[in-house]
Amino acid sequence: MKICIYGAGAIGGWIGAKLARAGSAINVVARGATLEALQRDGLTLASGDSRVSVPVNASADPSALGVQDLVIVAVKAPSLPAVAQQIAPLLGPDTIVLTAMNGVPWWFLQGGFGGPLAGAQLEAVDPGGKIDAAIPARHVIGCVVHASCALDAPGVVRHHFGNGLIVGEPSGEATPRARALRDLLAGAGIDTQLSPQIQKDVWYKLWGNMTVNPISLLTGATTDLILGDDLVRGFISTIMLEAKEVGARIGVPIADTPEDRHAVTRKLGAFKTSMLQDVEAGRAVELDALVSSVRELGERAGVATPFTDALLGLARLRARQLGLY
C-alpha cells in the first residue's frame, strides 16, 4: 500500500512513525528544515525515555512520489489551501485522503449530513470552494485525533499522551475502505474506532477546543489555569451553549453539559493547547476552522452567537497583531 504523509508535524509525524514501525513504507511531502531532517535522519518518535527513528522517503515535490493509495493530510487549517494546490499528483481515482486536522473541515456538510445545511460550502474554511475542487469529498475519510504530540525539532516528534483516532466516512457508512483503514491504523498500535457519524466526533472535540485554544492565544495560559478561573470558565461555558444549539440544528446534538466537558479537559492536567504552541512558534493560527466556522454555521442555522463572536473578534485581533492571522 502506498502511503503518504502530507504534513510531517506533530500529529502527521506520530501517525507516520507508528505506521512505519509496523512495516509500512512511508512517503512524506515536506519542505525546508523538516525535509532536510527526514532525508538525513528519518522520522523520529520520542515517548518518555524511548526514541525510535524510522526511514521515510521524503520529497518537496508530490509529483516525485506519484499516485498514493492513502494520503494522510495532517497540516494546520491555514496551510490547507497550499496543500490543495499541490496534492493532485498524489490522487488517483481510488485514493483515500484521511484528514487528521482540528476544527470544522471543508467536507463537514457532505455525505447527506447537516440537516437544512446539507451540501453547503463553508466560506470560513473553504472560500470559493477551492479545497473541495482539489480534494473532492468522495476521496475523504474524516479523522478525529485524541493524542497530544509536539515537535522537539524538525522531524522529531514527542508523544505526550493519548493514543486514539476516530475515523469515518462523511456518509456514515461502514465501507470496506473505511474498515480496512481502521484495521491498518489499529495494526500500527493506534487505538482506532470506526464512527457511524464522524461529524459528531468532530463537533464534540471542537466543542472543547474552540474556546480553550483561542483563550490560550489571548492569555498565554495553560488549560488548568484557564479552567481554574471561575469567570473565564463561565465565559467558556456560555460560548459552548451557543455551539451546542448550533449543533442541535445541524444534526449533532450533545447530551453533555459544559461542566461535563470541562471535567474531561481537567483530567489532562496542565498543558499548552496546540494554538498556544503555534503562537510560541510563530505559526499561523487555526481560528477559522475552530471559531469562524461555528459563527458561520450559527448564522446559516439561525442561531445567535454573540459570545462566540466576541471571542472570535478578540482572538482574531490579537492574532493579527502578532502577524499570525
C-alpha positions, -999 to +999 in steps of 0.1 A: +000+000+000+014+034-010+010+058+020+020+094+020+020+118+050+013+154+039+024+175+068+050+157+090+044+179+120+035+166+154+004+145+145+014+136+110+048+125+122+033+105+150+009+086+127+036+082+101+062+068+126+037+043+140+028+031+105+065+028+096+073+009+127+045-015+119+061-022+085+045+003+061+067+021+036+060+058+042+064+087+017+063+123+031+058+156+015+078+181+034+100+212+029+127+233+045+143+221+077+118+192+081+127+179+046+164+180+054+160+163+087+138+135+072+162+128+044+192+128+067+179+111+098+145+097+090+114+103+112+120+101+149+093+093+175+101+100+212+080+090+241+093+091+277+128+077+275+121+058+243+134+072+210+130+054+177+139+065+142+124+051+110+134+057+074+109+076+051+110+087+015+107+125+017+103+150-011+092+185-015+076+176-048+044+155-047+049+145-084+081+128-074+061+104-052+033+097-076-003+084-070-009+070-035-034+046-020-036+067+012-027+103+018-028+114+054-033+152+055-021+164+089-015+201+084-029+230+103-060+245+086-042+277+074-019+255+054-046+235+037-052+259+006-015+254-003-018+217+001-049+217-022-029+234-049-002+208-049-019+175-040-031+164-074-001+142-083-009+121-053-045+114-061-058+086-083-094+076-087-094+054-056-070+074-033-082+078+003-075+112+019-075+110+056-079+144+072-062+144+106-070+180+115-086+202+141-118+221+137-146+220+111-133+206+078-143+216+043-162+184+038-183+188+070-217+192+053-211+165+027-224+129+027-260+139+034-251+154+068-262+188+081-300+189+081-311+220+063-275+229+056-266+196+039-243+201+009-235+237+017-200+251+013-185+268+043-167+300+033-150+302+066-129+271+059-130+269+021-135+303+004-148+298-031-148+260-028-111+257-040-102+230-015-133+210-024-124+213-061-089+200-054-099+173-029-134+162-037-153+147-007-155+113-024-118+108-015-122+118+021-124+098+052-126+120+083-105+116+114-105+129+149-073+127+168-071+121+206-034+123+212-011+151+223+022+154+205+047+182+199+079+187+178+112+186+197+129+195+164+122+192+127+115+155+120+115+147+158+080+141+173+074+138+210+043+119+221+029+131+254-003+113+260-034+098+242-033+071+215-067+074+198-080+080+164-117+080+153-122+076+115-153+076+094-169+082+061-187+116+057-218+095+048-215+074+079-213+042+060-190+014+073-175+009+038-148-017+031-122+010+026-131+026+060-129-008+077-096-015+060-082+018+071-093+012+107-075-021+107-043-006+092-041+020+119-050-004+147-023-028+134+002+000+139-007+002+176-031+031+174-065+027+192-087+033+162-125+034+162-148+035+131-175+061+136-211+059+123-211+097+122-177+113+121-192+148+121-205+142+156-170+133+168-155+163+150-181+185+167-176+171+202-139+177+201-144+211+186-169+218+215-140+216+239-111+233+220-130+261+201-128+281+234-097+270+253-075+273+223-083+310+215-083+319+251-048+305+254-038+327+224-052+357+243-037+349+277-007+326+272-021+304+299-022+266+301-055+248+303-055+242+340-052+280+347-079+288+320-104+264+335-094+273+371-107+309+368-144+310+375-151+340+353-132+326+323-148+292+328-182+308+329-174+327+296-163+295+280-195+277+292-217+304+276-199+300+243-203+262+245-240+266+250-242+286+218-223+260+199-244+233+215-275+249+200-259+252+166-250+215+167-286+206+176-298+225+145-275+206+121-278+171+135-251+167+161-269+171+195-247+170+226-261+155+257-232+167+280-232+200+299-202+224+295-191+213+330-190+177+319-167+187+291-145+208+314-141+177+336-126+158+307-101+186+299-092+190+336-082+153+337-054+161+312-037+184+337-017+215+328-008+216+291-003+241+263-030+240+236-019+234+201-028+270+193-006+283+221+022+261+207+016+277+173+018+312+188+051+305+205+065+290+173+053+319+152+029+298+131-004+309+117-034+300+140-065+280+132-091+305+142-113+300+111-116+262+115-122+264+152-143+296+157-153+313+124-168+281+112-191+279+142-201+315+137-210+308+101-229+277+109-248+297+135-257+324+110-269+299+085-289+278+111-305+309+126-287+307+160-274+339+176-238+336+188-228+369+205-203+353+229-187+333+201-185+365+181-168+383+209-142+355+214-135+354+176-131+392+174-107+394+203-086+364+193-085+375+156-073+410+166-046+395+189-035+371+162-033+399+136-012+420+160+011+390+162+012+386+124-003+351+127-037+356+110 
